[in-house]
Amino acid sequence: MNKRTLGNDGLEVSAIGLGCMTMSTQPEDRPEAVAVLRGAVERGVTFFDTAEVYGPFVNEELVGEALSPVRDHVVIATKFGFALNADGTRRPGGVDSRPNHIREVAEASLKRLGTDRIDLFYQHRVDPDVPIEDVAGTVKELITQGKVRHFGLSEASVRTIRRAHAVTPVTALQSEYSLWWREPETVILPLLEDLGIGFVPFSPLGKGFLAGSVTADTPLDSNDWRTMFPRFAPDALSGHLGLIQAVQRIAARFDATPGQIALAWLLAQGRHVVPIPGTRRLKRIEENLGAADIQLTAEDLAELDRVSAENQVQGDRYPEQMQRLIDR
Ligand SMILES: NC(=O)c1ccc[n+]([C@@H]2O[C@H](COP(=O)([O-])OP(=O)(O)OC[C@H]3O[C@@H](n4cnc5c(N)ncnc54)[C@H](OP(=O)(O)O)[C@@H]3O)[C@@H](O)[C@H]2O)c1
């Protein structure tokens, strides 16, 4: 797997990482999840994405356990910033980036990950009550202490990115970006290029839609996490069939899968772009990594640009309580 570099301070990662969010498992499923993560390493993945809030808490434990034998050869990214009670329930307000809280989360994450340093520590959501300078300053302290190597932001606005970067260099921004959601192209991507900040698209497969695993005809199970997103309402999905059809058309030209084309398109958006598709299955990890070998032509890219421009997620991306946490 070829490598890419995030940020000006040279964080080298596999061109495609692994999003671990949905891998939190019941204790009895843990051995299989560990095997999947180790299988990803054997296949060349060196960039793993977790967060305090995934699980909550247990996802970091899983990632830490699975990667402990190869700790020095992988990059572990985790995130702070949600307001959680000890039992994992959310506190009112939703976010908490007060400096003391960041320090506490860093210690707890280090413990759960079973490591002495967090390679990339993202603020998960911007806290409107804490100046971003204080957040960046606190992460800088953790970097000086050797507990954190690099600073990241998630879903932050241009203004926040600039202010944070002026205090502590931001290595990567992690925000939603895919053929289905291209808003970052307007102002975020040019800013990141300008400042030398890497970009880590989350939900690069449109939460499975772009890989063809969800259609309007196959309604989601009521306990599927995606049912909370307005875009997965059957009516909303059926309006975007043109996009998945175009992706499938281009996939056929390459003898590839739709998911591989969606990821190859992201990789073609710049050398500083490193998508983190999420899956619990090793076969799908192998498939997704195959995207790094696909070179889309200028015609393919133009066709995807045109069709995706007509098929963007409309309306709110999140349910109300999550939508209001978006930094503007
Ligand atoms: N910073 C943030 O706020 C934020 C928000 C959301 C996500 N994230 C991060 O981004 C990662 C990825 O995002 P995501 O999980 O929302 O969306 P995604 O990667 O776009 O899609 C994941 C979904 O696609 C399915 N899938 C994966 N590969 C596939 C393939 N080759 N063929 C068919 N289906 C496939 C998975 O199902 P199976 O698991 O069943 O294979 C899963 O349901 C997360 O794991 C997390 O680390 C960050």
Ligand as a Chemical Component Dictionary entry (heavy atoms), coordinates in Angstrom:
data_LIG
# 
_chem_comp.id                   LIG 
_chem_comp.type                 NON-POLYMER 
_chem_comp.pdbx_formal_charge   0 
_chem_comp.three_letter_code    LIG 
# 
loop_
_chem_comp_atom.comp_id 
_chem_comp_atom.atom_id 
_chem_comp_atom.alt_atom_id 
_chem_comp_atom.type_symbol 
_chem_comp_atom.charge 
_chem_comp_atom.model_Cartn_x 
_chem_comp_atom.model_Cartn_y 
_chem_comp_atom.model_Cartn_z 
_chem_comp_atom.pdbx_ordinal 
LIG N1  N1  N 0  -15.144 12.666 12.856 1  
LIG C1  C1  C 0  -16.401 12.305 12.842 2  
LIG O1  O1  O 0  -17.286 12.994 13.341 3  
LIG C2  C2  C 0  -16.785 10.991 12.187 4  
LIG C3  C3  C 0  -18.127 10.734 11.838 5  
LIG C4  C4  C 0  -18.426 9.508  11.227 6  
LIG C5  C5  C 0  -17.409 8.586  10.974 7  
LIG N2  N2  N 1  -16.117 8.867  11.335 8  
LIG C6  C6  C 0  -14.998 7.913  11.051 9  
LIG O2  O2  O 0  -15.037 7.563  9.677  10 
LIG C7  C7  C 0  -15.098 6.152  9.524  11 
LIG C8  C8  C 0  -15.883 5.775  8.278  12 
LIG O3  O3  O 0  -17.136 6.454  8.242  13 
LIG P1  P1  P 0  -18.561 5.726  8.222  14 
LIG O4  O4  O 0  -18.466 4.405  8.884  15 
LIG O5  O5  O -1 -19.540 6.733  8.709  16 
LIG O6  O6  O 0  -18.903 5.544  6.689  17 
LIG P2  P2  P 0  -18.283 4.800  5.408  18 
LIG O7  O7  O 0  -16.894 4.385  5.645  19 
LIG O8  O8  O 0  -18.590 5.685  4.271  20 
LIG O9  O9  O 0  -19.236 3.526  5.275  21 
LIG C9  C9  C 0  -19.267 2.487  6.211  22 
LIG C10 C10 C 0  -20.381 1.537  5.806  23 
LIG O10 O10 O 0  -20.088 0.992  4.522  24 
LIG C11 C11 C 0  -20.073 -0.414 4.565  25 
LIG N3  N3  N 0  -18.961 -0.838 3.688  26 
LIG C12 C12 C 0  -17.636 -0.608 3.892  27 
LIG N4  N4  N 0  -16.907 -1.106 2.866  28 
LIG C13 C13 C 0  -17.805 -1.658 2.011  29 
LIG C14 C14 C 0  -17.677 -2.346 0.780  30 
LIG N5  N5  N 0  -16.483 -2.537 0.235  31 
LIG N6  N6  N 0  -18.807 -2.781 0.182  32 
LIG C15 C15 C 0  -20.036 -2.595 0.719  33 
LIG N7  N7  N 0  -20.215 -1.930 1.894  34 
LIG C16 C16 C 0  -19.110 -1.490 2.532  35 
LIG C17 C17 C 0  -19.882 -0.791 6.018  36 
LIG O11 O11 O 0  -20.556 -1.979 6.339  37 
LIG P3  P3  P 0  -19.868 -3.237 7.086  38 
LIG O12 O12 O 0  -19.222 -2.743 8.337  39 
LIG O13 O13 O 0  -21.024 -4.135 7.327  40 
LIG O14 O14 O 0  -18.877 -3.779 6.105  41 
LIG C18 C18 C 0  -20.520 0.375  6.745  42 
LIG O15 O15 O 0  -21.918 0.154  6.912  43 
LIG C19 C19 C 0  -15.716 5.663  10.832 44 
LIG O16 O16 O 0  -15.397 4.326  11.112 45 
LIG C20 C20 C 0  -15.102 6.614  11.844 46 
LIG O17 O17 O 0  -13.811 6.161  12.203 47 
LIG C21 C21 C 0  -15.801 10.065 11.920 48 
# 
loop_
_chem_comp_bond.comp_id 
_chem_comp_bond.atom_id_1 
_chem_comp_bond.atom_id_2 
_chem_comp_bond.value_order 
_chem_comp_bond.pdbx_ordinal 
LIG N1  C1  SING 1  
LIG C1  O1  DOUB 2  
LIG C1  C2  SING 3  
LIG C2  C3  SING 4  
LIG C2  C21 DOUB 5  
LIG C3  C4  DOUB 6  
LIG C4  C5  SING 7  
LIG C5  N2  DOUB 8  
LIG N2  C6  SING 9  
LIG N2  C21 SING 10 
LIG C6  O2  SING 11 
LIG C6  C20 SING 12 
LIG O2  C7  SING 13 
LIG C7  C8  SING 14 
LIG C7  C19 SING 15 
LIG C8  O3  SING 16 
LIG O3  P1  SING 17 
LIG P1  O4  DOUB 18 
LIG P1  O5  SING 19 
LIG P1  O6  SING 20 
LIG O6  P2  SING 21 
LIG P2  O7  DOUB 22 
LIG P2  O8  SING 23 
LIG P2  O9  SING 24 
LIG O9  C9  SING 25 
LIG C9  C10 SING 26 
LIG C10 O10 SING 27 
LIG C10 C18 SING 28 
LIG O10 C11 SING 29 
LIG C11 N3  SING 30 
LIG C11 C17 SING 31 
LIG N3  C12 SING 32 
LIG N3  C16 SING 33 
LIG C12 N4  DOUB 34 
LIG N4  C13 SING 35 
LIG C13 C14 SING 36 
LIG C13 C16 DOUB 37 
LIG C14 N5  SING 38 
LIG C14 N6  DOUB 39 
LIG N6  C15 SING 40 
LIG C15 N7  DOUB 41 
LIG N7  C16 SING 42 
LIG C17 O11 SING 43 
LIG C17 C18 SING 44 
LIG O11 P3  SING 45 
LIG P3  O12 DOUB 46 
LIG P3  O13 SING 47 
LIG P3  O14 SING 48 
LIG C18 O15 SING 49 
LIG C19 O16 SING 50 
LIG C19 C20 SING 51 
LIG C20 O17 SING 52 
# 
